[in-house]
Amino acid sequence: MGRVSLPEYREPKKESKEDMESYRCLLQAGSQLESTLQQVTVPVSMKEVGGYIQKQVAYLSGGRGEDSSVIITLPECSAFSDIPEEALAKVFTYLTLIPRTRQPGVKFIIILDRRLDTWASIKNALARIAASFPGNLHLVLVLRPTSFFHRTVTDIGFRFSQEDFMLKMPVVMLSSVTDLLHYINENQLTSEFGGTLDYCHSDWIVLRTAIESFAVTVKDIAQMLQAFGTELAETDLPDEGKAIEHLLESHTDKYRKLKDAIRSVSKEGRHLLASLETSRKEDDSHWDVRLDLETVQRLLAQLRDMESAFDGFFEKHHLKLHQYMQLLKYEQSFQEMELCLEHLMAEERELSISVDTLAQTEQALKRLDGLESKAQEVMTRGQIIILHGHQLIAGHHYAMALIMQRCNELRHYCDTLSAALKTKHSRLLQTHQLLLCLRQAQTWCDDGAYLLANQLIDKSQSKEGAQAALRDIEMFLEGTPSILSSGPDILAIEYEAVISAQLQAQIGKTFEKHAAVQQMIQSRQACLRKLADKHVRPVQLVAPRPENPPRSKSPLFSPKHETERIYVEELLSVLLGYRAEMDNPAVSGLLPPVLRSKRDILFGNMPEIYNFHSRQKENFQMYECYCQNKPRSEALWRQFSDCAFFQECQKKLEHKLGLDSYLLKPIQRLTKYQLLLKELLKFSTDCEGTSQLQGALTAMLDLLKSVNDSMHQIAITGYEGDICELGRVLMQGSFSVWISHKKGPTRMKELARFKPMQRHLFLYERALLFCKRREEHGDGCDKTPSYSFKHCLKMTAVGITENVKGDVKKFEIWYSGREEVYVVQAPTVEVKMAWLNELRRILTNQQKLLRGACGRPEGFPGAVCRGWTLPRCQLTCFCACVRGAPVPEAPGNGPGCAPATAPSATDLP
């Protein structure tokens, strides 16, 4: 598939068609609204004729004559003759255009009220009407003067001028309002003409002003929407993300302002509509109100249509811009990731796996591990970019094809790099394994030659010496590396992928060396067998052996020795029947989800214990870890002991006891080893190996003590530091403690204490912890003590006084030059001596280390150095004075001055 360039997706064809369709809808809605505005708006506005309209030069009362002719009323106006012709024409134009825009071809009837005027005024008014009225004038009804004189003059004047007026417009002279009813119904006449039509001139002015203002505002909004739509349609998409973001912000800001304007004008239209509806309810026959109501309703509806079309167009345009910005950012991320992956692939190609030595192989593996770690981090970021691409595709992004191609390219890059690194790692491991085997074989050959060279000829001349030498050779041959039994041909096939010319040469040399050593061993064996066969075995009289020899009383041959094999088999059955079954899909449904992640708590390090016994190792320290975890394991078992999973596993294994019984067996077994060793010692007095048995028993007893101490250690609470930094716990126990200080209020407080404090002491390699034993928690067998941390003494600043007057079970532990003195009372003298011995051993080791740090000879005259403050090691130690010797300078003492408190002879380790 060819690579697609980004500019091809700047204007997506499908999206462009949709945008043009939405833009066409916007223009169509604007055109319809513009057409409606042209129908309802008049060229002359209220602002231009407002002054004359307010003076009631003429007005539209809303009444209708015959043939639905619109009535225009010209009431009595003393200043009518003073109105300019241009202004009067505008007034007539404005009043006639209002009905003509909604009803083209409409006829007009003018009521000229001149009941209080003269014939001259009437004549002038008729002349000005004939000259200025722009509409289709159907009839002019003149209410002539009511006074006798002016009416007579009017009749005479009209009779002589009638023909002139009738040629221009039909004029009817009316003597009274009653005559007016012959031409117009009273419900179409206002109250001043004896009619019932409700008309308020000020309200009409307010309503017309509001309608015109609303129409103008709607027209402005429509023009702004069309202009903004054209701007959006003609906008060129930039190539930078920041420019697109700025464009999005600018367009969104304009859109929000337009929406605010639309909401404002819509609110204005709804208020106007509500006013018109109120007026219609009061007078339903008012045709003017009905037409205005219909006009406002149509304008609001078309405004909503245009707003809807604009919203759709802007939404598509905004989506296009947003998706294009997403595409730019995704393309930038892709290009950055592509560069990173190409750089990593170049590094991978440069990493050579052609190695000939173990050092080169280990160095190459180290570099490869670093490259794999870096590649894993980069590929993780690449997977995030691929996931982002899939999210864009799921969101129907217009550039689906390009994004999918980028995802596939990134996936191909990652897969190629991962496969190349995996192949090189596999080959390097194979090379490393081959080189290790070759070195092991060469070492074995060297050891064989050394063995032959060190066999003493004089000792091999006897039968016993020859047999011993043969046994040594046979034992050595049992440890022959497996690679030497394979042969070079099989080795070449097994390591075909990594064998180079140099490695092939090493293999050849190794097998040549092996052949030479093998020949030497065979020759030596032949010689030794001859020497062993030369000696004739003397004939000895031996007593006949009974058919059923009595069984030895030694426990080595007792059934108890068989329990070790049974114990190991039980461990294996628990690991396979319970622990491994947690991963079995057939029964995993019976396992609570909480328990699934706590397998290591329930079983502890039982797999290590099984491996230890099955391979006959010599380190029992793993039992300490198992015992420390046992309380957590028991708590977890009590919580889930009724689980159907455990019952199913027990049923499959046909165990009579539950899992908890088998989880207890490692602890029970640990305590039995010291009993077995004691029994072996009892039957092995004055035998070979007794000292080794005694050493094994001592080690086992130390392990039991260490396990017991560690079980107490895990119950310590309140210690803020890392307790592992204190070293291994050596001893622990409960004591009565008195504390005294040299000075300060603390000393007075401690002197007032006669009753000792009960403290549980933990002795570590680097510190001594004072804790307070708390009440045991739990019920019955689940009770466990806890120890609240109180104080910590660093062993680098500790001294001891072995004897305290008045009690043989007491001893002193003092700190920082006896600034703090702790009088400790042990439960028994034996416990006291055990603690003193351990403390003395720690202080003695510190003294030896300090001598080396200070550069002082061990035979320093006059003092045994327990230490002093050194600038480099910052150890606070003390010197015990010896009679007749100079006193070394210590903290707080001048040269040659005695210490403030001289320790007794028992303070020495």
NUVO-209171 format. One record per residue (C-alpha): z, x, y; residue in one letter. Coordinates in steps of 0.001 Angstrom, whole numbers, padded with zeros to 6 digits, always signed. Each point is the difference from the previous one (the first is absolute). Example, Ala and Ser with C-alpha at 12.3 -4.5 7.8 and 13.67 -1.06 7.14 Angstrom:
# NUVO-209171
+007800+012300-004500A
-000660+001370+003440S
This chain:
# NUVO-209171
+000000+000000+000000M
-001051+001441+003366G
+002649+000701+002578R
+000089-002610+002771V
+000484+001138+003586S
+002529-001677+002262L
-002405-001011+002846P
-001804-002328-002406E
+003198-002096-000082Y
+000570-000145+003741R
-001880-003339+000329E
+000175-001718-003400P
-002958-002336-000490K
+001966-002803-001581K
+002740+000143+002627E
-002624+000259+002781S
-001623-003255-001137K
+003352-001752-000100E
+000854+001352+003450D
-003310-001235+001415M
+000559-003438-001524E
+003483-000256+001536S
-001389+001291+003316Y
-002747-002673-000113R
+002670-002668-000593C
+001904+001291+003028L
-003098-000151+002207L
-000866-003496-001260Q
+003506-001276+000757A
-000181+001566+003449G
-003392-001593+000646S
+001297-003452-000949Q
+003004+000427+002257L
-002221+001191+002827E
-002216-003077-000422S
+003002-002297+000172T
+001270+001779+003114L
-003370-000473+001689Q
+000207-003714-000741Q
+003495-000516+001369V
+000060+002422+002928T
-001605-000658+003371V
-001569+002547+002361P
+002302-001117+002808V
+003708+000472-000644S
+003037-001742+001390M
+000842+003101+002004K
-003166-000389+002090E
+000550-003674+000932V
+003718-000297-000574G
+000845-000503+003661G
-002361-002921+000463Y
+000952-001522-003347I
+003642+000104+000964Q
-000880-001799+003295K
-001608-002733-002125Q
-003383+000212+001658V
-001255-001362-003328A
+001446-000342-003455Y
-000723-001089-003561L
+002402-002764-000886S
-001317-000237-003547G
-001328-003482+000472G
-003400-001135-001283R
-002461-002531+001296G
-002852-001760-001713E
-002060+002108-002370D
+003054+002351-000211S
-000790+001294+003458S
+002626+002393+001288V
+001846-001143+003074I
+000528+002462+002883I
+002282-001272+002709T
-000220+001092+003650L
+003212-001347+001567P
+000751-000343+003710E
-000179+003493+001487C
+000148+000494+003746S
-001287+003559-000329A
-002979-000841-002302F
-002484+000618+002769S
+001511+003426+000653D
-000626+001286-003585I
-002885+002475-000081P
-003108-001021-001853E
+000264+002955-002407E
+003620-000831-000861A
-000817-003672-000503L
-002874+000947-002292A
+002302+002181-002066K
+002549-002827-000263V
-002703-002426-001196F
-001405+002636-002352T
+003429+000732-001487Y
+000857-003696-000485L
-003376-000852-001536T
-000167+003047-002287L
+003246-000890-001741I
-001442-003108-001713P
-003575+001351-000103R
+000950+003053-002146T
+001454-002323-002601R
-002447-002899+000459Q
-003388+001093+001354P
-001980-002663+001898G
+003085-001999+000956V
-000289-002326+003053K
+002391-000085+002932F
+001429-002766+002197I
+001524+000927+003354I
+002682-002182+001552I
-000004+000767+003735L
+003194-001450+001499D
-000477-000496+003761R
+002153-003017+000613R
+001740+001663+002889L
-003052+001807+001375D
-003066-000728+002167T
-003687-000531-000652W
-000778+003406+001429A
+002292+001655-002520S
-001533-002037-002836I
-003496+000865+001063K
+000875+003687+000238N
+001694-000051-003437A
-002958-001716-001643L
-002363+002479+001517A
+002060+002968-001204R
+000318-001520-003506I
-003742-000487-000200A
-000534+003596+001031A
+002690+001719-002136S
+000543-002041-003168F
-001537+001916-002966P
+000358-002550-002778G
-001735-003140-001121N
+001425-002409+002557L
-000144-003527-001395H
+001765-001957+002742L
+001962+000494+003237V
+002627-002713+000632L
+001180+000018+003624V
+003153-001801+001064L
-000884-000809+003630R
+002569-000143+002837P
+002430-002885-000002T
+000255-000481+003769S
-002307-002664+001431F
-001679+002200+002551F
-000698+002948-002235H
-001071-002254-002862R
-002500-001780+002274T
-001361+003297+001259V
-000242+001247-003566T
-001923-003067-001161D
-002478+000316+002839I
-000410+003713-000424G
-000425-000202-003750F
-002603-002778+000361R
-002151+002211+002166F
+000573+003167-002078S
+000027-001541-003465Q
-003508+000951-000856E
+000651+003675+000789D
+003037+000160-002251F
-001460-002091-002813M
-002942+002359-000266L
+002404+002866-000725K
+002736-001770-001978M
+001100-003544-000803P
+002726-001017+002453V
+002054-003213-000155V
+002192-001109+002897M
+003188-001710-001145L
+002161-002100+002234S
+003205+000362-002051S
+001572+001429-003115V
-000641-003319-001702T
-003733+000586+000335D
+000527+003377-001734L
+001120-001755-003187L
-003488-001519-000328H
-001325+003492-000743Y
+002899+001746-001709I
+002707-001323-002311N
+003492+000120+001396E
+001219+002190-002897N
-002470+002662+001212Q
+001328-000153+003548L
+003083+001672+001363T
+002839-001890+001593S
-001284+000531+003583E
-003000-002157-000919F
+002082-002612-001800G
-000635+001479-003422G
+002273+001020-002871T
-001333+003519-000712L
+002859+002519+000106D
-000998+003072+001968Y
+002041+002817+001575C
-002019+002425+002059H
+002496+002902-000189S
+000242-000340-003779D
-003783+000010-000260W
-000173+003218+002037I
+002637+001686-002203V
-001779-001103-003172L
-003441+001150+001201R
+001448+003337+001094T
+001638+000494-003399A
-003182-000948-001898I
-002132+002347+002071E
+002551+002815-000327S
+000141-000501-003759F
-003802+000017-000266A
-000243+003207+002049V
+002685+001700-002099T
-001701-001041-003229V
-003279+001352+001331K
+001660+003342+000871D
+001622+000233-003446I
-003327-000776-001691A
-001739+002706+001999Q
+002761+002537-000823M
-000181-000846-003694L
-003764+000407-000048Q
+000199+003256+001960A
+002683+001423-002280F
-001927-001142-003075G
-003106+001779+001301T
+002070+003117+000679E
+001349-000044-003563L
-003431-000564-001493A
-001543+002876+001957E
+002843+002496-000520T
-001033+003259-001679D
+002447+001302-002601L
+001362+003476+000857P
+000355+002803-002539D
+003644+000873+000659E
+003058-001805-001262G
+001854+000237+003333K
-002960-001500+001854A
-000085-002907-002472I
+003725-000517+000374E
-000395-000068+003792H
-002885-002453-000346L
+002044-002215-002298L
+002917+000003+002420E
-002285-000776+002965S
-001787-002863-001774H
+003255-001413-001342T
+001529+000061+003493D
-003005-001840+001490K
+000054-002476-002869Y
+003666-000791+000571R
-000563-000505+003735K
-002905-002359-000698L
+002094-001901-002523K
+002743-000369+002614D
-002572-001323+002496A
-001382-002451-002582I
+003491-001232-000807R
+000697-000427+003711S
-003167-002002+000726V
+000491-002058-003160S
+003499-000838+001163K
-001420-000970+003415E
-002615-002204-001695G
+002616-001721-002152R
+002096-000785+003080H
-003068-001388+001766L
-000894-002017-003077L
+003491-001438-000155A
-000256-001071+003665S
-003357-001664-000606L
+001282-001807-003063E
+002942-001286+002021T
-002377-001266+002699S
-002214-001698-002607R
+002963-001809-001527K
+000953-001340+003425E
-003550-001200+000767D
-002341-000018-002979D
-002862-001492+001988S
-000253+003052+002279H
-003363+001476-001027W
+000533+003196+001990D
+003151+000879-001901V
-001671-000645-003331R
-002873+002329+000830L
+002353+002744+001223D
+002068-000354-003160L
-003066+000368-002184E
-001129+003023+002022T
+003320+001827-000328V
+000187-000815-003704Q
-003486+001381-000558R
+000767+003163+001979L
+003198+000614-002005L
-001778-000543-003305A
-002840+002352+000909Q
+002490+002567+001300L
+001785-000116-003368R
-003337+000424-001778D
-000837+002989+002124M
+003458+001488-000523E
-000349-000446-003759S
-003430+001644+000033A
+001337+002840+002123F
+003013+000484-002323D
-002301+000234-003005G
-002290+002463+001712F
+002853+002163+001268F
+001730-000036-003389E
-003160+001282-001715K
-000569+002582+002695H
+003633+001135-000087H
-000127+000196-003803L
-003180+002072+000192K
+001576+002425+002463L
+003205+000220-002042H
-001887+000597-003234Q
-002180+002593+001671Y
+003106+001797+001259M
+001416-000176-003547Q
-003240+001452-001295L
+000119+002874+002498L
+003594+000838-000924K
-000750-000297-003713Y
-003040+002258+000382E
+002117+002532+001885Q
+002662-000091-002746S
-002712+000366-002629F
-001544+003017+001712Q
+003388+001702+000397E
+000823-000660-003655M
-003467+001190-001039E
+000578+003306+001811L
+003416+000423-001646C
-001394-000693-003464L
-002966+002317+000514E
+002391+002739+001134H
+002162-000545-003088L
-003053+000046-002255M
-001061+003285+001602A
+003483+001389-000691E
-000243-001251-003578E
-003359+001735-000468R
+001394+003241+001423E
+002995-000076-002362L
-000961+002240-002884S
+001334-000598-003498I
-001462+003204-001422S
+003319+001738-000769V
+000845+002713-002496D
+003771+000417+000303T
+003040-002233-000010L
+000862+000977+003582A
-003479-000988+001181Q
+000219-003274-001945T
+003413-000906+001440E
-001193+000873+003516Q
-003108-002155-000479A
+002121-002873-001346L
+002293+000302+002998K
-002949-000154+002408R
-001491-002883-001965L
+003310-001914+000099D
+000081+000414+003777G
-003589-001182+000282L
+000695-002972-002293E
+003027-000970+002091S
-002075+000152+003185K
-002857-001873-001675A
+002355-002695-001265Q
+001272-000602+003513E
-003539-000171+001413V
-001240-002246-002835M
+002956-002324+000590T
-001141-000360+003603R
-003529-000522-001303G
+001213-002837-002236Q
+001614-001603+003052I
-003350+000196+001841I
-001757-001539-003024I
+002593-002794-000089L
-000531-000593+003724H
-003743-000245-000646G
+000563-002596-002715H
+002175-001967+002419Q
-002814+000043+002589L
-002457-001180-002645I
+002385-002766-001081A
+000143-001072+003668G
-003817-000551-000075H
-000808+002948+002253H
-003642-000037+001059Y
-000477+003647-001136A
+001010-000631-003621M
-002802+002156-001422A
+000911+003037+002102L
+003734-000335-000668I
-000568-000411-003746M
-002225+003087+000028Q
+002702+001998+001815R
+002622-001166-002520C
-002224+001048-002899N
-000686+003385+001595E
+003717+000657+000522L
+000768-001088-003552R
-002735+002322-001298H
+001374+002896+002048Y
+003541-000602-001307C
-001118-000398-003618D
-002142+003152+000149T
+002781+002070+001566L
+002629-001351-002386S
-002167+000674-003053A
-000804+003542+001171A
+003675+000804+000642L
+001018-001515-003334K
-002632+002038-001860T
+001067+003239+001662K
+003674-000762-000604H
-000675-000705-003676S
-001990+003213-000423R
+002589+002082+001787L
+002721-001455-002228L
-002098+000816-003054Q
-000527+003532+001264T
+003713+000331+000731H
+000885-001226-003484Q
-002517+002415-001587L
+001322+002950+001990L
+003579-000906-000919L
-000942-000136-003675C
-001797+003332+000258L
+002987+001603+001716R
+002339-001469-002619Q
-002243+001398-002738A
-000133+003421+001614Q
+003767+000002+000473T
+000410-000935-003660W
-002249+002905-001004C
+002012+002380+002184D
+003254-001301-001494D
-001413+000481-003495G
-000937+003597+000707A
+003417+000567+001551Y
+001691-001519-003050L
-001869+002299-002365L
+000710+002997+002187A
+003735-000679+000113N
+000567-000518-003728Q
+001967+003102-001122L
-001613+001736-002938I
+003272+001329-001451D
+001534-003483-000139K
-003137-001449-001614S
+000160+002443-002919Q
+002723-002047-001708S
-000595-003306-001688K
+002177-001867+002487E
-001640+001705+002973G
-003498-000756-001296A
+000902-003646-000622Q
+001568-000283+003453A
-003114+001498+001590A
-002216-002410-001940L
+002129-002946+001163R
-000322+001189+003603D
-003770+000160-000336I
-000170-003433-001633E
+002134-001505+002749M
-002251+001618+002559F
-003122-001372-001695L
+001460-003516+000081E
-000269+000153+003786G
-003715+000809-000004T
-001655-001845+002948P
-002261-002847-001060S
-002908+001427+001992I
-000218+002945-002405L
-000388-002286-002987S
-002907-001870+001664S
-002462+002828+000202G
-002284+000929+002911P
-002773-002396-001030D
+002256-003076+000043I
+001537+001201+003262L
-003478+000354+001532A
-000827-003588-000979I
+003335-001392+001260E
-000233+001756+003385Y
-003783-000023+000295E
+000063-001579+003480A
+002067+002800+001581V
-000824+003144-001976I
-001711+002613+002133S
-001256+003428-000963A
+003286+001574+001110Q
+002091-002524-001951L
-002222+000483-003042Q
+000673+003739+000238A
+003772-000635+000209Q
-000161-002230-003063I
-001885+002683-001897G
+002498+002693+000957K
+002934-002236-000953T
-001343-000713-003465F
-000905+003651-000508E
+003557+000920+000893K
+001303-002687-002335H
-002171+001322-002850A
+001361+003503+000528A
+003630-001165+000091V
-000593-002273-002989Q
-001386+002982-001944Q
+003048+002081+000955M
+002368-002791-001084I
-001765-000462-003326Q
+000142+003731-000682S
+003692+000111+000879R
+000730-003030-002223Q
-001778+001664-002934A
+002038+003159+000404C
+003275-001869+000332L
-000701-002131-003082R
-000586+003166-002020K
+003258+001452+001225L
+001842-003242-000837A
-001455-000138-003523D
+000885+003652-000896K
+003702-000735-000293H
+001050-001473-003360V
+002484-002792+000324R
+003179+000895-002067P
+000992-002327-002777V
+003181-001917+000832Q
+002122-002216-002179L
+000522-003278+001762V
+001987-002984-001028A
-001942-003077-001005P
-000455-002419+002917R
+001461-003421-000635P
-002432-002874-000123E
+001782-001950+002763N
+001522+002441+002510P
+002922-001379+002001P
-000865-001199+003536R
+001208+002306+002759S
+002725-001284+002220K
-001763+001410+003060S
-001063-002684+002436P
-003442+001629+000102L
-000727-001699-003317F
+001883-003228+000720S
-001684-003340+000785P
+001128+000413+003610K
-002674+002627+000531H
-002601-002672-000818E
+001171-002100+002965T
-001880+002256+002439E
-003319-001012-001543R
+001028-003675+000044I
+001083+000332+003640Y
-003386+001416+001038V
-001818-002733-001940E
+002081-002673+001747E
-000865+001484+003400L
-003690-000151-000921L
+000290-003606-001195S
+001605-001041+003319V
-002650+001817+002050L
-002868-001507-001995L
+001505-003416-000769G
+001428-000760+003468Y
-001155+002398+002723R
-003644+000246-001049A
-000182-003756-000687E
+000536-000629+003719M
-003664+001024+000437D
-001212-002208-002883N
-001982-002928+001473P
+000873-002174-003039A
+003719-000139+000882V
-000007+001058+003655S
+000133-003679+000989G
+003538-000184-001428L
+001127+002832+002317L
+001505-000959+003401P
-002025+001529+002873P
+003139+001557+001519V
+000719+001904-003226L
-003559+001337-000279R
+000517+002522+002819S
+003501+001043-001171K
-000901+001411-003390R
+001227+003502+000942D
+003396-001423+001006I
+000472-001925-003253L
-001016+002835-002347F
+000873+002936+002272G
-001461+003308-001182N
+000069-000963-003679M
-003605+001316-000465P
+001203+003473+001030E
+002928-000225-002417I
-002344-000943-002844Y
-002381+002870+000835N
+002986+002332+000165F
+001202-000886-003511H
-003433-000285-001587S
-000978+003481+001240R
+003441+001562-000626Q
+000547+001317+003491K
+003248+001588+001136E
+000791-001680+003328N
+002360-002997-000137F
+000190-000425+003813Q
-002320-003010-000139M
+002890-002000-001525Y
+001784+000365+003341E
-002869-001848+001740C
+000053-002702-002695Y
+003755-000557+000357C
-000241-000202+003807Q
-002637-002718-000292N
+001948-001966-002661K
+001995-002241+002444P
-003237-001131+001671R
-001593-000562-003402S
+002964-002103-001170E
-000077-002111+003181A
-003704-000641-000514L
+000565-000885-003685W
+002752-002483+000840R
-002385-001686+002440Q
-002906-000361-002457F
+001664+000154-003453S
-001079-003565-000803D
-003656+000759+000752C
-002412-001276-002686A
-001844+003334+000133F
+002974+001931-001405F
+000581-002606-002696Q
-003654+000189-001057E
+000101+003821-000146C
+003231-000041-002040Q
-001570-002477-002391K
-003084+002206-000492K
+002130+003114-000602L
+002348-001911-002365E
+002989+001503+001790H
+003375-001521-000748K
+001384+001212+003319L
-001257-000680+003505G
-001637+002516+002344L
+003300+000757+001774D
+001430+001464-003216S
-002906+002425-000288Y
+000198+000921+003689L
+003607+001061-000656L
-000899+002294-002908K
-000963+003107+002083P
+003460+000007+001591I
+001690-000554-003373Q
-002123+002727-001524R
+000905+002474+002731L
+003713-000344-000800T
-000623+000508-003728K
-001605+003433+000414Y
+003281+001677+000941Q
+001671-001638-003056L
-002797+001289-002230L
+000345+003515+001451L
+003786-000034-000459K
-000467-001037-003646E
-002572+002741-000530L
+002407+002554+001481L
+002760-001202-002327K
-002129+000746-003089F
-001585+003178+001378S
+003014+002280+000493T
-000826+003724-000341D
-003687-000803-000565C
-003106+001261+001715E
-000865-002087+003073G
+003561-001075+000768T
-000178+001422+003512S
-003226-001914+000656Q
+001627-003230-001199L
+002979+000648+002257Q
-002359+000594+002945G
-001867-003227-000796A
+003277-001947-000117L
+001104+001466+003339T
-003354-000887+001561A
+000197-003549-001387M
+003537-000495+001329L
-001146+001307+003403D
-002893-002479-000095L
+002345-002906-000782L
+002234+001051+002893K
-003026+000330+002315S
-001214-003467-001029V
+003454-001459+000631N
+000247+001709+003390D
-003464-001157+001037S
+000863-003587-000985M
+002885+000173+002469H
-002171+001692+002634Q
-002489-002867+000198I
+002853-002309+001061A
+000605+001972+003243I
-000638-002118+003119T
-000038+000888+003688G
-001348+003548-000259Y
-002718+000233+002652E
-001680+003268-001072G
-002063+000833-003075D
+002575+000491-002750I
-002519+001976-002052C
+000236+002796+002589E
+003617+000615-001086L
-001183+001337-003355G
+001110-001057-003462R
+003294-001866-000394V
+002386+002302-001879L
+003261-001975-000208M
+001497-003285+001121Q
+003408-001604-000220G
+002783-001913+001755S
+002770+001825+001906F
+002835-000567+002461S
-000820+001695+003308V
+001969+000951+003113W
-001861+001233+003097I
+001311+002120+002872S
-001705+001464+003084H
+000982+002975+002160K
+000026-001801+003330K
-000835-003135+001900G
+001032-003641-000446P
-001428-000011-003492T
+002701+002478-001106R
+002798-002231+001321M
-001509-002977-001788K
-000312+001878-003282E
+003525+001431+000257L
+001319-003542+000200A
-001679-000841-003336R
+002440+000427-002901F
-001862-002125-002485K
-003041+001790-001461P
-003525-001413+000164M
-001743-000763-003258Q
-003342+001719+000069R
-002788+000500-002545H
-001425+003534+000356L
-003555+001023-000880F
-000622+003753-000286L
-003616+001039+000556Y
-001572+003432+000046E
-000096-000013+003823R
+002630-002516+001133A
+003191-001871-000853L
-000018-003770+000650L
+003122-002110+000589F
-000495-003676-000877C
+002190-003057-000326K
-000220-001975-003205R
-000660-003675+000652R
+000716-003024-002143E
-002253-000356-003008E
-002752-002590+000307H
-001129-002383-002706G
+001700-001806-002856D
+001170+001327-003341G
-002102+002842-001373C
-002265-000120+003088D
+002683+001379+002303K
-001157+003113+001849T
+001984+002049+002545P
-001341+001059+003377S
+001001+002955+002150Y
+000052-000223+003786S
-000884+003334+001637F
+002697+001400+002316K
-000489+003721+000607H
-002179+002957-000956C
+000983+003699-000125L
-002731+002624-000149K
+000858+002592-002679M
-001075+002796+002362T
+003121-000686+002134A
+002531-000835-002757V
+003010+002021-001202G
+002671-000815-002608I
+003685+000633-000541T
+000746-000340-003683E
+003771-000684+000132N
+002006-002255+002273V
+003775+000141-000017K
+001771-002895-001613G
-002718-001246-002379D
-001990+001910-002621V
-002742-002665+000066K
-000773+000548+003708K
-002417+002413+001618F
-001480+000393+003483E
-003575-000240+001191I
-000327+001294+003553W
-002961-000158+002323Y
-001227+001981+003036S
+002811+002562+000174G
+002692-002533-000950R
-000971-002332+002844E
+000176-002676-002699E
+002213+000300-003071V
-000247-002424-002939Y
+002935+000002-002427V
-001369-001338-003293V
+002175-001209-002874Q
-001719-000150-003400A
+001110-002462-002713P
+000746+002922-002373T
+000284+003782+000141V
-003050+000282-002290E
-002132-001992+002449V
+001254+002185+002859K
-000928+003218-001834M
-003431-001336-000924A
-000756-000810+003646W
+001396+003338+001219L
-002162+001885-002499N
-003119-001835+001162E
+000873+000494+003694L
+000710+003673-000631R
-003338+000408-001734R
-001882-001561+002937I
+001841+002140+002578L
-000544+003153-002053T
-003747-000675-000146N
-000005-000559+003751Q
+001853+003298+000471Q
-002626+001869-002009K
-002819-001593+001968L
+001788+000748+003283L
+000474+003676-000888R
-003729+000292-000446G
-000649-001838+003287A
+002497+002086+001978C
-001155+003309-001519G
+003635+001006-000829R
+000746+002059-003097P
+001972-001717-002707E
+002712+002663+000230G
+000686-000655+003673F
+003443+001584+000647P
+002871-002190+001024G
-001365-003570-000374A
-001629-002294-002435V
-002599-001852+002101C
-000275-003681-000313R
-002145+000126+003107G
-000126-000403+003728W
-002353-001474+002573T
-003383+001750-000062L
-002658-000664+002643P
-002795-000365-002553R
+001491-001891-002901C
+002606-001897+002037Q
+002568+000046-002835L
+003689-000447+000862T
+002108+002039-002449C
+003369+001764-000105F
+001524+003342-001020C
+003121+000394-002056A
+002135+002881+001211C
+000983+002873-002286V
+003130+002002+000758R
-000682+003257+001866G
-003658-000769+000737A
-001714-000577+003367P
-000660-003626+000829V
-003683-000850+000631P
-000948-001986+003047E
-000144-003731-000719A
-000616-003084+002125P
+002847-000472+002436G
+001369+003539-000574N
-000569+003106+002060G
-000764+003376-001608P
+002931+001088-002122G
+001949-003244+000518C
+001432-001917-002919A
-001247-003500-000743P
+001883-002906+001515A
+001020-001133-003469T
-000100+002541-002799A
-000844-001451-003393P
+002224+000822-002922S
-001041+002056-002956A
-000761-003136-001922T
-002755-000822+002478D
-002176+002714-001494L
-002607-001136-002487P
